[in-house]
């Protein structure tokens, strides 16, 4: 009959050298469990990364592809720090995008003009009580116009996530530069390659980015030259 080995808390009852080694190994394994749990969650795959990226962008005007992990490092038992590259492509035709961003630039400028006008009328209201009724009417009119502009901007730009804004800021700058130069044609940015860093967290059965990505654009692909529409003022200055 073989000797019996028992473990009681921190005490080890030893009857055989080989069993003693086994018991100590089990005891040390139990002590190290919190550390080992960090590596217990398998790292996210490229597919997991792409799905989390789609959720982060959440934009019908953008298509994501070529998601390539560069590094995936454990951060905690349920999170990994990831660095990767990806391709973002606009889903609309170049001429449609040119119209969208040209009007977006115009409406954005119109909103700035309305905010400036609101500030002037508000100042006049505070400084001249005799013109109170006229100033109040002007403020209401400006408010109504601003609501119309904001509603149109929401239609033009349905993607409000911070990550999607990185792409659209590039598009808007190109449109604004074209508007400032008074050109009639523009090469629309259609795709960009970006390098990003973020923290993926396992929630339930899926992976999600803990916060907005830290992204840097590495390359931009432009379309052929398309007409750039002009907009005439439709709101009071």
ZISUL-V329613 format. One line per field, one symbol per residue. ss: DSSP state (@ for helix, = for strand, . for the rest). phi: phi as a letter, one per 20 degrees, with the letter a starting at -180 (. if undefined). burial: I if it has 9 or more other ideal C-beta (glycine too) atoms within 8 Angstrom, else O. A space follows every 50 residues. Layout:
ss->???
phi->???
burial->???
This chain:
ss->.....===..===...@@@@@@@@@@@@@@@.@@@@@@@......@@@@@ @@@@@@@....===============..============...@@@@@@@ @@@@@@@@@@@@@@@@@@@@@@@@@@@.@@@@@@@@@@@@@@@@@@@@@@ @@@@@@.....@@@@@@@@@@@@@@@@@@@@...================ ===..====....==============..........
phi->.ffddcccleecedcbgffffffffffffffeggfffgefegffeffgff ffffffflbfeccdblfcfdbcdfdbfcbceccbdbddcfeefgfffgff fffgffffffffffffffffffffffecffefffffffffffgfffffff ffffffcfddffffffffffffffffffffemfdcbeefdbbdcdccade decmdcdbffbffedcfdbcddeffcfdfdcegcdff
burial->OOOOIOIOOOOIOIOIOOIIOIIIOIIOIOOOOOOIOOOOOOOIOOOIII IIIIIIIOIOOIOIOOIOIOOOOIOOOOIIIIIIIIIIIIOOOIOOIIII IIIIIIIIOIIOIIIOIIOOIIOIIOOOOOIIOOIIOIIOIIIOIIOOII OIIOOIIOIOIOIIIIIIOIIIOIIIOIIOOOOOOIIIIIIIIIIIOIII IIOOOIIIIOOOIOIOIOOIOOIOOIOIOOOOOOIOO
